[in-house]
Amino acid sequence: MLFEGVDLLDVTGPPEVFSLVRRESGGTQEYEVLLAAETPGPVTTAAGVRVLPDATFAEAAARRIDTLLVPGSVETDAEGRIRAVTDPAVVARVRELAAGARRIASVCVGAHLLAAAGLLDGRRATTHWSTARQLAAEHPAVEVDADPIFVREGPVWTGAGISACLDLSLALVADDLGETLALRVARHLVMYLKRPGGQSQFSVPLEPVSTTRRVEDLRHHITANLAGRLTVADLAAYAHVGERQLTRIFKTELGATPSAYVEAARVERARAELESGDATLERVAAVCGFGTTDTLVRAFRRQLGSTPTEYRARFRTGARSGRSAP
């Protein structure tokens, strides 16, 4: 959606992510992006850049909308405070277009528009940290959580501050087409992949750009064999190098020892399991290569300062109050 004063990155960020899908999939997958506004004329963004819409809101409403992306806009009040703008005319259009969409997502303070349209009532949602109190005060029926980069509640997604639009878009790609393709897009953007769901802002970075094919091969080997033996000796044998050389390679290329990297990779996999499923901690520990729940808990405390149970309670995706993700 486009409207006067909209934040420019909110509008341009998601299409940049979606446009890479075609290239990274070898042309087998593709998104069609449609920019819609009230009139066919140019829309002036908050940055002063004018954007030409592809269609009017009325024309967009007549089409099948898969995903409605709602960006935001802010203003500064007389006391210098930043406040989200909710134009009643735009809110009405949000409500109208959302009715025909499979999925709705807000970018940054666009969450205020969703809330004003009644789309966040009874749901957990996030927004830019600077307007989180405003969202909570104006919409008490919304459970506002300013910590996650994005939140998924059934068919409604909300994203945090400005650049998080890229994380949200990657999560949508992963949800639609799988994490493998989303990871390729993330690498091109030199970003860490954020999985679908309430991803916390404390993240274990697992995808630094490596300069050698050997290290890339090792990282993929680790990811594909988390449940197996991944000792320094095992990895050295796989890479056909000595253990000391392997340690030097990891520290130089990835900034961590082999053991620390493997633990971080296992914690990331465990986070995905905890966010998206109901598996017991014993099952999660086994699938992720920890062996025992005690080892899993200790690794979580080292990496995240949290326990697996606490993490699942905070960042579990899908069902809440009887709602489930599509």
C-alpha positions in Angstrom: 0.0 0.0 0.0 1.1 3.5 -0.8 0.0 6.8 0.7 1.4 10.2 1.3 4.2 10.4 3.8 4.8 6.6 3.8 8.3 5.5 4.9 10.3 4.8 1.8 12.2 1.8 3.0 9.0 0.2 4.1 7.9 0.3 0.5 11.1 -0.6 -1.3 12.6 -3.1 1.1 10.2 -6.0 0.7 10.2 -5.9 -3.2 14.0 -6.0 -3.1 13.7 -9.3 -1.2 11.0 -10.7 -3.4 12.7 -9.8 -6.6 15.7 -11.9 -5.6 13.6 -15.0 -5.4 13.4 -15.5 -9.1 17.1 -15.3 -9.6 18.0 -17.4 -6.6 15.5 -20.1 -7.6 16.8 -20.2 -11.2 13.6 -18.7 -12.5 11.3 -21.4 -11.0 9.7 -19.2 -8.4 8.5 -15.6 -8.6 6.5 -13.0 -6.8 4.4 -10.4 -8.5 4.6 -7.1 -6.6 1.8 -4.6 -7.0 2.0 -1.1 -5.6 -1.4 0.4 -4.9 -2.5 3.9 -3.9 -5.7 5.9 -3.7 -5.1 7.5 -7.2 -2.9 6.7 -10.2 -0.7 9.8 -9.5 2.7 9.7 -7.8 2.9 9.3 -4.0 5.5 11.4 -2.1 7.2 9.4 0.6 8.6 10.7 3.9 12.0 10.8 2.2 10.7 13.1 -0.5 11.0 10.4 -3.2 8.0 10.1 -5.4 6.7 6.6 -6.2 4.3 5.8 -9.0 1.7 3.1 -8.1 0.8 0.3 -10.4 -2.9 0.4 -9.5 -5.5 2.2 -7.4 -6.9 0.7 -4.2 -10.2 0.1 -6.1 -8.4 -1.8 -8.8 -6.3 -3.8 -6.3 -9.5 -4.8 -4.4 -10.9 -6.3 -7.6 -7.9 -8.6 -7.8 -7.0 -11.7 -5.8 -4.6 -10.4 -3.1 -2.4 -13.1 -1.7 -0.4 -10.9 0.8 -1.3 -7.4 1.8 1.7 -5.4 2.9 0.9 -2.3 5.0 3.8 0.1 5.6 3.7 3.0 8.0 4.3 6.7 8.5 5.3 8.8 11.5 5.2 12.5 12.5 6.7 14.5 15.3 4.3 16.2 17.7 4.7 19.6 19.4 6.8 18.0 22.2 9.2 16.3 19.8 7.8 12.9 20.2 7.5 10.5 17.3 4.0 9.3 16.7 2.5 6.9 14.2 0.1 8.4 11.7 -3.3 6.6 11.2 -5.2 8.5 8.5 -8.9 7.3 8.7 -9.1 7.0 4.9 -6.1 4.8 4.8 -7.4 2.7 7.7 -10.7 2.2 5.8 -8.7 1.0 2.7 -6.6 -1.4 4.9 -9.8 -2.9 6.3 -11.3 -3.3 2.8 -8.2 -4.8 1.2 -7.5 -7.1 4.1 -10.9 -8.7 3.8 -9.9 -10.3 0.5 -6.3 -11.2 1.3 -4.9 -14.6 2.4 -2.2 -13.0 4.5 -1.7 -9.5 6.0 1.6 -8.1 7.1 2.5 -4.7 8.5 5.9 -3.1 8.2 7.3 -1.0 11.1 4.6 1.4 12.3 2.1 0.0 9.8 1.0 -2.1 12.7 -0.9 1.0 13.9 -3.0 0.9 10.7 -3.8 -2.7 11.2 -4.8 -2.0 14.8 -7.0 0.9 13.8 -8.7 -1.4 11.3 -9.4 -3.9 14.1 -7.1 -6.6 12.6 -4.9 -6.9 15.7 -7.6 -7.2 18.4 -6.8 -10.2 20.6 -3.5 -10.8 18.9 0.1 -10.3 19.9 1.9 -7.8 17.7 5.1 -5.8 17.4 6.0 -2.4 15.9 8.9 0.0 16.0 10.1 0.4 19.6 9.5 4.2 19.5 5.8 3.8 19.0 5.1 0.6 21.0 3.7 2.6 24.0 1.4 4.5 21.7 0.1 1.3 20.1 -0.5 -0.2 23.5 -2.2 2.9 24.9 -4.5 3.4 21.8 -5.4 -0.2 21.3 -5.6 -2.1 24.7 -7.1 -5.1 22.9 -3.7 -5.7 21.2 -0.9 -7.6 23.1 2.0 -5.3 22.2 5.5 -6.9 22.3 8.3 -4.6 21.2 11.0 -7.2 21.6 10.7 -9.5 18.6 11.8 -8.5 15.1 8.5 -9.8 13.8 5.5 -11.7 15.1 3.2 -14.1 13.4 -0.3 -14.6 14.7 -2.2 -16.8 12.3 -2.6 -15.0 8.9 -1.4 -11.7 10.4 2.3 -10.7 10.6 3.7 -7.6 12.2 7.3 -6.4 11.8 9.5 -4.1 13.9 11.5 -1.0 13.0 12.3 0.0 9.5 15.2 -2.3 8.4 13.3 -5.2 10.0 11.1 -5.1 6.9 13.9 -7.2 5.2 13.7 -9.8 8.1 9.9 -9.9 7.8 10.1 -10.4 4.0 12.6 -13.2 4.3 10.3 -14.9 6.8 7.4 -14.6 4.3 9.7 -16.2 1.6 10.7 -19.0 4.0 7.0 -19.6 4.9 6.0 -19.7 1.2 9.0 -21.4 -0.5 11.1 -22.9 2.3 14.1 -21.9 4.3 16.7 -23.1 1.8 15.6 -20.6 -0.9 15.1 -17.8 1.8 18.7 -18.5 3.0 20.1 -18.0 -0.5 18.3 -14.7 -0.7 19.6 -13.7 2.7 23.1 -14.5 1.7 22.8 -12.3 -1.3 21.6 -9.5 0.9 24.5 -10.2 3.3 21.9 -10.8 6.1 21.2 -13.5 8.7 18.2 -15.6 7.9 15.3 -14.9 10.3 12.9 -17.8 10.4 9.1 -17.4 10.3 7.7 -16.6 13.8 8.4 -14.4 16.8 12.2 -14.2 16.3 13.8 -12.5 19.2 16.3 -9.7 18.5 19.0 -11.8 20.3 20.2 -14.0 17.4 23.1 -16.4 17.0 24.8 -15.4 13.7 25.4 -18.5 11.7 25.8 -17.3 8.2 28.9 -15.1 7.9 30.3 -14.7 4.4 33.2 -17.1 4.0 36.0 -16.6 1.5 36.8 -20.3 1.0 34.8 -23.2 -0.5 36.2 -25.5 2.2 34.6 -23.5 5.0 31.3 -23.3 3.1 31.4 -27.0 2.7 32.1 -27.5 6.4 29.2 -25.3 7.4 26.8 -27.1 5.2 28.1 -30.4 6.5 27.5 -29.3 10.1 24.0 -28.1 9.3 23.1 -31.3 7.6 24.5 -33.6 10.4 23.5 -31.8 13.6 22.2 -35.0 15.2 25.5 -36.9 14.5 29.0 -36.7 15.8 30.6 -33.4 15.1 33.7 -33.4 17.2 36.9 -31.5 16.2 38.4 -34.8 15.1 35.4 -35.7 13.0 35.3 -32.3 11.3 39.1 -32.4 10.7 38.8 -35.8 9.1 35.9 -34.6 6.9 37.9 -31.6 5.7 41.1 -33.6 5.3 43.1 -31.3 7.6 44.7 -31.6 11.0 42.8 -30.6 14.1 45.0 -27.6 14.8 44.6 -26.4 11.2 40.8 -26.9 11.4 40.7 -24.7 14.6 42.8 -22.0 12.9 40.5 -22.1 9.8 37.3 -21.7 12.0 38.8 -18.9 14.1 40.0 -17.0 11.0 36.9 -17.5 8.8 34.1 -17.7 11.3 35.5 -16.1 14.4 34.7 -19.1 16.6 36.2 -22.5 17.5 34.7 -25.5 15.8 33.0 -26.6 19.0 31.5 -23.2 19.7 30.2 -23.0 16.1 28.6 -26.5 16.3 26.9 -25.6 19.6 25.6 -22.4 18.1 24.3 -24.3 15.0 22.5 -26.8 17.3 21.0 -24.1 19.3 19.6 -22.4 16.2 18.1 -25.7 15.1 16.6 -26.2 18.6 15.1 -22.7 18.4 13.4 -23.6 15.2 12.0 -26.8 16.8 10.8 -25.0 19.8 9.2 -22.1 17.9 7.3 -24.3 15.4 6.4 -27.6 17.1 5.3 -29.5 20.2 8.2 -31.9 20.5 9.4 -32.7 24.0 12.7 -31.3 25.2 14.1 -34.9 25.0 13.2 -35.1 21.3 14.6 -31.6 20.6 17.8 -32.5 22.3 18.1 -35.7 20.3 17.3 -34.2 16.9 19.7 -31.3 17.4 22.6 -33.5 18.6 22.7 -32.4 22.2 22.1 -36.0 23.5 20.5 -35.0 26.8 18.1 -32.2 28.0 20.7 -31.0 30.5 23.2 -30.4 27.6 20.5 -28.6 25.7 19.6 -26.4 28.7 23.2 -25.5 29.4 23.8 -24.6 25.7 20.7 -22.4 25.7 21.9 -20.6 28.8 25.3 -19.9 27.3 24.0 -18.8 23.9 20.8 -17.0 24.8 20.7 -16.5 28.5 17.4 -18.4 28.6 16.1 -21.9 29.0 14.4 -23.9 26.2 11.1 -23.8 28.1 11.3 -20.0 28.6 12.2 -19.6 24.9 9.3 -21.7 23.7 6.8 -19.9 26.0 7.9 -16.5 24.6 8.5 -17.2 20.9 6.3 -20.1 20.0 4.5 -19.6 16.7 1.1 -20.6 15.5 -1.8 -21.3 17.9 -2.8 -18.8 20.5 -6.2 -18.7 22.0 -7.4 -21.4 19.6 -5.9 -19.7 16.4 -3.4 -21.6 14.3 -1.1 -20.6 11.5 -2.2 -21.4 7.9 
